[in-house]
Amino acid sequence: MTRVLIITGDPVGASMAGPAIRAWNMALTLRARDHEVRVLSTTRADRPDAPFPVVAVAPGDERAFRAHERWAEVIVFQGYALGQFPSLRRTDRFLVADVYDPMHLEMLEQGRELPPATWRLRVATARDALNDQLSRADLLLCASDRQRLFYLGHLASLGRLTPDTYAHDPDLRGLLDLVPFGLDPVPPQASPGSGIRDVVPSIGADERVLIWGGGVYSWFDPLTLIRAIAAVRDRVPGIRLFFLGTRHPGVDEMGIVRESFDLAVELGLEGREVVFNDTWVPYADRGAYLLDADAGVSTHHVHVETTFAFRTRILDYLWAVLPMVVTEGDGFADLVREEGLGIVVPANDVDALAEALATVLTDAAAAEGFRAAVARVRERYTWPVVLEPLVRFVEAPHHAADYTPGREGMGSAGSRRPRRTSGLGHNLRMAAHHLKHSGVRDVVGRLRRRLAHG
């Protein structure tokens, strides 16, 4: 039995987004293998039903964090934790960095609406945090073969691909292994009275439902999708598009949400053909929503974030055995095309998207073929299967070949001081930055939001 601490920057509660869902399922899987597990959130923790301790420790609370760090034998972490807790970056515990989200690429898109100086700062902060993880971890976990190639380049530039790391591990899986996002091995269950058709008045038993199974962010393209709904509604009577959640539990609402709503109103679709759920469906309840859908959809723009992204919502489509329509350009689009899970369309092509939506909703033979393929493929992505590399490491933990005490010297960037992302000094620097580039009103608004969230 190994003691494992799993750290996430996302809220852990009834409503969870990708990072917290991933941490939660890591914990469940490791506990099922008889390991002792704790989950630590740096924002909020509220899971009284958890079969293991779930705690919240604020960034910079070194005293509280240190107790958990000393308890653990293996520490798995995501995001900015190295810059939030000095004892983590110096730890002698076995350290696993979960880099399934290339957050600096994500921030290139997510920060578009920010003042230019703030956009540059956030990208630089994400880049430095990622480089710190790559420099110091004993094991790194990524989500796709594309990401693995990308991170191997990172590791080479950071000086970690050395004769020491290569000598007994020529494929380098001992340093960087593949752990995609997963899905529950137990299929979703219908919950009477809690599906889309039960809670949305405009979606009845006879409507044909497309589900957008997650949040609406700037790197996605809901606008082309809404236009495609308008283009096809006369051919597919009763077509409905349901956005599962527009209010992410850990991210401020982006402008694309308002743009999507406004476009649906302009085209006369809002509240009927296009329905926005303005909350976030509890994690345990999402199965009933998925089972009420006829197909899943994911549309995005094509840019560098797309190339290396891993669209976690598509795992839920696999879980619920839904045919899918997706935009080309990411790794999942390749899987959909190669395995016949649905239809892949060019980016920003309203006509092609409208045709694909009509096919999955009206061609019964095609939809049945897609469902059969999805049912076959989904077994590869259950959490116990995808987490095997982490389980193997936890059962025989070891330091990386280039490990040194204090984690100094792991690669050419190993001794570089991480960018601090917590503490009084960090808060003062951020306040000065936003005051300079966004003004007093923005600083006051940020302070009010922080106080409101505790």
VEXKE-441423 format. One record per residue (C-alpha): residue number from 1; residue in one letter; x, y, z. Coordinates in steps of 0.5 Angstrom, whole numbers, always signed. Example, Ala and Ser with C-alpha at 12.3 -4.5 7.8 and 13.67 -1.06 7.14 Angstrom:
// residues 2
{1, 'A', {+25, -9, +16}} {2, 'S', {+27, -2, +14}} 
// end
This chain:
// residues 454
{1, 'M', {+0, +0, +0}} {2, 'T', {+3, +7, -2}} {3, 'R', {+0, +14, +1}} {4, 'V', {-2, +18, -5}} {5, 'L', {-3, +26, -5}} {6, 'I', {-7, +28, -11}} {7, 'I', {-7, +36, -12}} {8, 'T', {-12, +40, -16}} {9, 'G', {-13, +47, -17}} {10, 'D', {-20, +46, -19}} {11, 'P', {-26, +46, -14}} {12, 'V', {-28, +39, -12}} {13, 'G', {-35, +38, -10}} {14, 'A', {-42, +36, -13}} {15, 'S', {-40, +40, -20}} {16, 'M', {-34, +39, -22}} {17, 'A', {-30, +40, -29}} {18, 'G', {-24, +37, -32}} {19, 'P', {-18, +37, -28}} {20, 'A', {-22, +36, -21}} {21, 'I', {-26, +30, -25}} {22, 'R', {-19, +27, -27}} {23, 'A', {-16, +28, -20}} {24, 'W', {-23, +25, -17}} {25, 'N', {-22, +18, -21}} {26, 'M', {-15, +18, -20}} {27, 'A', {-16, +17, -13}} {28, 'L', {-22, +12, -14}} {29, 'T', {-18, +8, -18}} {30, 'L', {-12, +8, -13}} {31, 'R', {-16, +7, -7}} {32, 'A', {-19, +1, -11}} {33, 'R', {-12, -2, -11}} {34, 'D', {-12, -1, -4}} {35, 'H', {-7, +5, -4}} {36, 'E', {-9, +10, +1}} {37, 'V', {-11, +17, -2}} {38, 'R', {-12, +24, +0}} {39, 'V', {-15, +29, -5}} {40, 'L', {-13, +36, -4}} {41, 'S', {-16, +42, -8}} {42, 'T', {-13, +49, -8}} {43, 'T', {-20, +53, -9}} {44, 'R', {-25, +49, -5}} {45, 'A', {-27, +42, -3}} {46, 'D', {-34, +39, -1}} {47, 'R', {-35, +32, -2}} {48, 'P', {-38, +29, +4}} {49, 'D', {-39, +23, +0}} {50, 'A', {-32, +21, -2}} {51, 'P', {-29, +15, +0}} {52, 'F', {-22, +18, +2}} {53, 'P', {-21, +25, +5}} {54, 'V', {-22, +31, +1}} {55, 'V', {-19, +37, +4}} {56, 'A', {-18, +45, +1}} {57, 'V', {-11, +48, +3}} {58, 'A', {-11, +55, +0}} {59, 'P', {-5, +57, -4}} {60, 'G', {+1, +60, +0}} {61, 'D', {-1, +56, +7}} {62, 'E', {+5, +52, +7}} {63, 'R', {+4, +50, +14}} {64, 'A', {-3, +46, +12}} {65, 'F', {+0, +44, +6}} {66, 'R', {+7, +41, +9}} {67, 'A', {+3, +36, +14}} {68, 'H', {+0, +33, +7}} {69, 'E', {+6, +33, +4}} {70, 'R', {+10, +30, +10}} {71, 'W', {+4, +24, +10}} {72, 'A', {+5, +22, +3}} {73, 'E', {+10, +18, -1}} {74, 'V', {+7, +20, -8}} {75, 'I', {+5, +26, -10}} {76, 'V', {+1, +27, -16}} {77, 'F', {-1, +35, -18}} {78, 'Q', {-3, +39, -24}} {79, 'G', {-3, +46, -26}} {80, 'Y', {+1, +52, -21}} {81, 'A', {+2, +48, -15}} {82, 'L', {+10, +48, -15}} {83, 'G', {+9, +56, -15}} {84, 'Q', {+4, +56, -9}} {85, 'F', {+8, +51, -4}} {86, 'P', {+15, +52, -3}} {87, 'S', {+15, +45, +0}} {88, 'L', {+13, +42, -6}} {89, 'R', {+18, +44, -11}} {90, 'R', {+23, +42, -6}} {91, 'T', {+20, +35, -4}} {92, 'D', {+24, +29, -3}} {93, 'R', {+17, +25, -4}} {94, 'F', {+16, +21, -11}} {95, 'L', {+13, +27, -16}} {96, 'V', {+8, +26, -21}} {97, 'A', {+6, +32, -26}} {98, 'D', {+0, +31, -29}} {99, 'V', {+1, +35, -36}} {100, 'Y', {-5, +33, -40}} {101, 'D', {-7, +40, -41}} {102, 'P', {-2, +44, -45}} {103, 'M', {-4, +50, -41}} {104, 'H', {+0, +55, -44}} {105, 'L', {-3, +54, -51}} {106, 'E', {-10, +54, -48}} {107, 'M', {-8, +61, -45}} {108, 'L', {-6, +63, -52}} {109, 'E', {-14, +63, -54}} {110, 'Q', {-17, +64, -47}} {111, 'G', {-13, +70, -46}} {112, 'R', {-15, +74, -52}} {113, 'E', {-21, +78, -49}} {114, 'L', {-16, +81, -44}} {115, 'P', {-11, +87, -44}} {116, 'P', {-5, +85, -48}} {117, 'A', {+0, +86, -42}} {118, 'T', {-5, +81, -38}} {119, 'W', {-5, +76, -44}} {120, 'R', {+2, +76, -45}} {121, 'L', {+3, +75, -37}} {122, 'R', {-2, +70, -37}} {123, 'V', {+2, +66, -42}} {124, 'A', {+8, +67, -39}} {125, 'T', {+6, +65, -32}} {126, 'A', {+3, +58, -35}} {127, 'R', {+9, +57, -39}} {128, 'D', {+14, +58, -33}} {129, 'A', {+9, +53, -29}} {130, 'L', {+9, +48, -34}} {131, 'N', {+17, +48, -35}} {132, 'D', {+17, +48, -28}} {133, 'Q', {+13, +41, -28}} {134, 'L', {+17, +38, -33}} {135, 'S', {+24, +40, -30}} {136, 'R', {+22, +37, -23}} {137, 'A', {+18, +31, -24}} {138, 'D', {+20, +24, -23}} {139, 'L', {+14, +22, -28}} {140, 'L', {+10, +26, -33}} {141, 'L', {+3, +24, -35}} {142, 'C', {+0, +27, -42}} {143, 'A', {-7, +25, -45}} {144, 'S', {-5, +23, -53}} {145, 'D', {+1, +21, -57}} {146, 'R', {+1, +28, -60}} {147, 'Q', {+2, +31, -53}} {148, 'R', {+7, +26, -52}} {149, 'L', {+11, +28, -58}} {150, 'F', {+10, +36, -56}} {151, 'Y', {+13, +34, -49}} {152, 'L', {+19, +30, -51}} {153, 'G', {+21, +37, -55}} {154, 'H', {+20, +41, -49}} {155, 'L', {+24, +36, -44}} {156, 'A', {+30, +36, -49}} {157, 'S', {+30, +43, -49}} {158, 'L', {+30, +43, -42}} {159, 'G', {+36, +38, -42}} {160, 'R', {+32, +32, -39}} {161, 'L', {+33, +27, -45}} {162, 'T', {+40, +25, -42}} {163, 'P', {+44, +19, -43}} {164, 'D', {+42, +17, -35}} {165, 'T', {+35, +18, -37}} {166, 'Y', {+36, +14, -44}} {167, 'A', {+40, +8, -41}} {168, 'H', {+35, +4, -38}} {169, 'D', {+29, +7, -41}} {170, 'P', {+30, +8, -49}} {171, 'D', {+23, +9, -50}} {172, 'L', {+22, +14, -45}} {173, 'R', {+16, +12, -42}} {174, 'G', {+19, +12, -35}} {175, 'L', {+19, +19, -35}} {176, 'L', {+13, +21, -40}} {177, 'D', {+7, +16, -41}} {178, 'L', {+1, +16, -44}} {179, 'V', {-6, +17, -39}} {180, 'P', {-12, +20, -43}} {181, 'F', {-18, +22, -40}} {182, 'G', {-22, +17, -38}} {183, 'L', {-29, +15, -37}} {184, 'D', {-33, +11, -32}} {185, 'P', {-33, +3, -33}} {186, 'V', {-41, +3, -31}} {187, 'P', {-45, +6, -36}} {188, 'P', {-49, +12, -35}} {189, 'Q', {-56, +10, -32}} {190, 'A', {-63, +14, -33}} {191, 'S', {-65, +18, -27}} {192, 'P', {-73, +19, -28}} {193, 'G', {-75, +26, -28}} {194, 'S', {-68, +29, -29}} {195, 'G', {-66, +28, -36}} {196, 'I', {-66, +34, -41}} {197, 'R', {-73, +32, -44}} {198, 'D', {-76, +32, -36}} {199, 'V', {-73, +39, -34}} {200, 'V', {-73, +43, -41}} {201, 'P', {-80, +45, -43}} {202, 'S', {-78, +46, -50}} {203, 'I', {-75, +39, -51}} {204, 'G', {-80, +33, -51}} {205, 'A', {-80, +26, -52}} {206, 'D', {-81, +27, -60}} {207, 'E', {-75, +32, -61}} {208, 'R', {-68, +30, -64}} {209, 'V', {-63, +32, -59}} {210, 'L', {-56, +34, -60}} {211, 'I', {-52, +35, -54}} {212, 'W', {-46, +40, -53}} {213, 'G', {-43, +36, -47}} {214, 'G', {-39, +42, -43}} {215, 'G', {-37, +49, -42}} {216, 'V', {-37, +54, -48}} {217, 'Y', {-30, +57, -49}} {218, 'S', {-27, +62, -53}} {219, 'W', {-23, +56, -57}} {220, 'F', {-29, +53, -59}} {221, 'D', {-34, +55, -65}} {222, 'P', {-41, +55, -62}} {223, 'L', {-43, +60, -67}} {224, 'T', {-42, +56, -73}} {225, 'L', {-46, +50, -70}} {226, 'I', {-52, +55, -68}} {227, 'R', {-52, +57, -76}} {228, 'A', {-52, +50, -78}} {229, 'I', {-58, +49, -73}} {230, 'A', {-61, +55, -77}} {231, 'A', {-60, +52, -84}} {232, 'V', {-62, +45, -82}} {233, 'R', {-68, +46, -78}} {234, 'D', {-73, +46, -84}} {235, 'R', {-70, +39, -86}} {236, 'V', {-70, +36, -79}} {237, 'P', {-77, +38, -75}} {238, 'G', {-76, +38, -68}} {239, 'I', {-68, +39, -68}} {240, 'R', {-66, +41, -61}} {241, 'L', {-59, +43, -59}} {242, 'F', {-57, +43, -52}} {243, 'F', {-51, +47, -48}} {244, 'L', {-50, +42, -42}} {245, 'G', {-47, +48, -38}} {246, 'T', {-45, +55, -39}} {247, 'R', {-42, +57, -32}} {248, 'H', {-36, +53, -31}} {249, 'P', {-35, +52, -23}} {250, 'G', {-28, +55, -23}} {251, 'V', {-27, +60, -29}} {252, 'D', {-30, +66, -31}} {253, 'E', {-35, +66, -36}} {254, 'M', {-32, +68, -43}} {255, 'G', {-35, +73, -48}} {256, 'I', {-37, +67, -53}} {257, 'V', {-42, +65, -48}} {258, 'R', {-46, +72, -49}} {259, 'E', {-44, +72, -57}} {260, 'S', {-47, +65, -58}} {261, 'F', {-54, +67, -54}} {262, 'D', {-54, +73, -58}} {263, 'L', {-54, +70, -64}} {264, 'A', {-59, +64, -62}} {265, 'V', {-64, +70, -61}} {266, 'E', {-62, +74, -67}} {267, 'L', {-64, +67, -71}} {268, 'G', {-70, +66, -67}} {269, 'L', {-67, +60, -64}} {270, 'E', {-66, +61, -57}} {271, 'G', {-71, +57, -52}} {272, 'R', {-73, +53, -58}} {273, 'E', {-68, +50, -63}} {274, 'V', {-62, +52, -58}} {275, 'V', {-63, +52, -51}} {276, 'F', {-57, +54, -46}} {277, 'N', {-57, +51, -39}} {278, 'D', {-54, +57, -35}} {279, 'T', {-51, +53, -29}} {280, 'W', {-47, +47, -29}} {281, 'V', {-50, +40, -29}} {282, 'P', {-47, +36, -22}} {283, 'Y', {-42, +31, -24}} {284, 'A', {-46, +25, -22}} {285, 'D', {-53, +27, -26}} {286, 'R', {-50, +28, -33}} {287, 'G', {-51, +21, -35}} {288, 'A', {-59, +22, -35}} {289, 'Y', {-57, +28, -39}} {290, 'L', {-53, +25, -44}} {291, 'L', {-58, +19, -45}} {292, 'D', {-63, +24, -47}} {293, 'A', {-59, +26, -53}} {294, 'D', {-59, +23, -60}} {295, 'A', {-52, +25, -62}} {296, 'G', {-46, +29, -59}} {297, 'V', {-43, +35, -62}} {298, 'S', {-36, +39, -61}} {299, 'T', {-34, +44, -66}} {300, 'H', {-28, +49, -65}} {301, 'H', {-23, +53, -69}} {302, 'V', {-17, +50, -72}} {303, 'H', {-10, +53, -68}} {304, 'V', {-5, +51, -64}} {305, 'E', {-9, +49, -58}} {306, 'T', {-13, +45, -62}} {307, 'T', {-7, +41, -65}} {308, 'F', {-5, +38, -58}} {309, 'A', {-12, +39, -54}} {310, 'F', {-16, +33, -51}} {311, 'R', {-23, +34, -51}} {312, 'T', {-26, +31, -45}} {313, 'R', {-33, +32, -47}} {314, 'I', {-32, +27, -52}} {315, 'L', {-31, +22, -47}} {316, 'D', {-38, +23, -44}} {317, 'Y', {-40, +21, -51}} {318, 'L', {-37, +15, -52}} {319, 'W', {-39, +13, -45}} {320, 'A', {-47, +14, -47}} {321, 'V', {-46, +11, -54}} {322, 'L', {-47, +17, -57}} {323, 'P', {-46, +18, -65}} {324, 'M', {-42, +25, -66}} {325, 'V', {-41, +30, -70}} {326, 'V', {-34, +34, -69}} {327, 'T', {-29, +39, -72}} {328, 'E', {-23, +36, -76}} {329, 'G', {-16, +38, -73}} {330, 'D', {-15, +35, -66}} {331, 'G', {-13, +28, -64}} {332, 'F', {-20, +26, -63}} {333, 'A', {-23, +28, -70}} {334, 'D', {-18, +23, -72}} {335, 'L', {-21, +17, -68}} {336, 'V', {-28, +19, -70}} {337, 'R', {-26, +18, -77}} {338, 'E', {-21, +12, -76}} {339, 'E', {-26, +8, -72}} {340, 'G', {-33, +10, -75}} {341, 'L', {-35, +14, -69}} {342, 'G', {-39, +19, -73}} {343, 'I', {-38, +25, -78}} {344, 'V', {-32, +29, -78}} {345, 'V', {-33, +36, -81}} {346, 'P', {-28, +42, -84}} {347, 'A', {-28, +48, -79}} {348, 'N', {-32, +54, -80}} {349, 'D', {-36, +50, -85}} {350, 'V', {-44, +51, -84}} {351, 'D', {-46, +47, -90}} {352, 'A', {-42, +41, -88}} {353, 'L', {-44, +41, -81}} {354, 'A', {-51, +42, -83}} {355, 'E', {-51, +36, -87}} {356, 'A', {-47, +32, -82}} {357, 'L', {-52, +34, -77}} {358, 'A', {-58, +32, -81}} {359, 'T', {-55, +25, -82}} {360, 'V', {-54, +23, -75}} {361, 'L', {-61, +25, -73}} {362, 'T', {-65, +22, -79}} {363, 'D', {-61, +17, -82}} {364, 'A', {-62, +11, -77}} {365, 'A', {-58, +6, -81}} {366, 'A', {-52, +11, -80}} {367, 'A', {-53, +12, -73}} {368, 'E', {-54, +5, -71}} {369, 'G', {-47, +4, -75}} {370, 'F', {-44, +10, -71}} {371, 'R', {-47, +7, -64}} {372, 'A', {-44, +0, -65}} {373, 'A', {-37, +3, -67}} {374, 'V', {-37, +7, -60}} {375, 'A', {-39, +1, -56}} {376, 'R', {-33, -2, -58}} {377, 'V', {-28, +3, -58}} {378, 'R', {-31, +6, -51}} {379, 'E', {-28, +0, -47}} {380, 'R', {-21, +3, -49}} {381, 'Y', {-22, +9, -45}} {382, 'T', {-25, +7, -38}} {383, 'W', {-21, +10, -32}} {384, 'P', {-18, +3, -30}} {385, 'V', {-15, +2, -37}} {386, 'V', {-12, +9, -38}} {387, 'L', {-10, +10, -31}} {388, 'E', {-5, +3, -31}} {389, 'P', {+1, +7, -32}} {390, 'L', {+0, +11, -26}} {391, 'V', {-2, +5, -22}} {392, 'R', {+4, +2, -24}} {393, 'F', {+8, +8, -22}} {394, 'V', {+5, +8, -15}} {395, 'E', {+6, +1, -14}} {396, 'A', {+13, +1, -15}} {397, 'P', {+15, +9, -14}} {398, 'H', {+22, +11, -16}} {399, 'H', {+26, +18, -17}} {400, 'A', {+27, +20, -24}} {401, 'A', {+34, +18, -27}} {402, 'D', {+37, +25, -26}} {403, 'Y', {+34, +26, -19}} {404, 'T', {+38, +30, -14}} {405, 'P', {+36, +32, -7}} {406, 'G', {+32, +38, -7}} {407, 'R', {+30, +37, -14}} {408, 'E', {+36, +42, -16}} {409, 'G', {+39, +40, -23}} {410, 'M', {+34, +36, -26}} {411, 'G', {+36, +38, -33}} {412, 'S', {+39, +45, -35}} {413, 'A', {+33, +49, -32}} {414, 'G', {+32, +45, -26}} {415, 'S', {+35, +50, -21}} {416, 'R', {+31, +56, -24}} {417, 'R', {+26, +59, -19}} {418, 'P', {+19, +58, -21}} {419, 'R', {+15, +64, -21}} {420, 'R', {+11, +65, -15}} {421, 'T', {+3, +64, -16}} {422, 'S', {+1, +65, -9}} {423, 'G', {+3, +70, -3}} {424, 'L', {+3, +77, -1}} {425, 'G', {+8, +79, -6}} {426, 'H', {+5, +75, -12}} {427, 'N', {-2, +79, -10}} {428, 'L', {+1, +86, -9}} {429, 'R', {+5, +85, -16}} {430, 'M', {-2, +83, -19}} {431, 'A', {-6, +88, -16}} {432, 'A', {+0, +93, -19}} {433, 'H', {-1, +90, -26}} {434, 'H', {-8, +90, -26}} {435, 'L', {-8, +97, -24}} {436, 'K', {-3, +99, -29}} {437, 'H', {-7, +96, -35}} {438, 'S', {-14, +95, -33}} {439, 'G', {-15, +101, -28}} {440, 'V', {-18, +102, -21}} {441, 'R', {-25, +99, -23}} {442, 'D', {-22, +92, -25}} {443, 'V', {-18, +92, -19}} {444, 'V', {-24, +93, -15}} {445, 'G', {-28, +88, -18}} {446, 'R', {-23, +83, -18}} {447, 'L', {-22, +84, -10}} {448, 'R', {-30, +83, -9}} {449, 'R', {-30, +77, -13}} {450, 'R', {-24, +74, -9}} {451, 'L', {-28, +76, -3}} {452, 'A', {-34, +73, -5}} {453, 'H', {-31, +66, -7}} {454, 'G', {-28, +66, +0}} 
// end
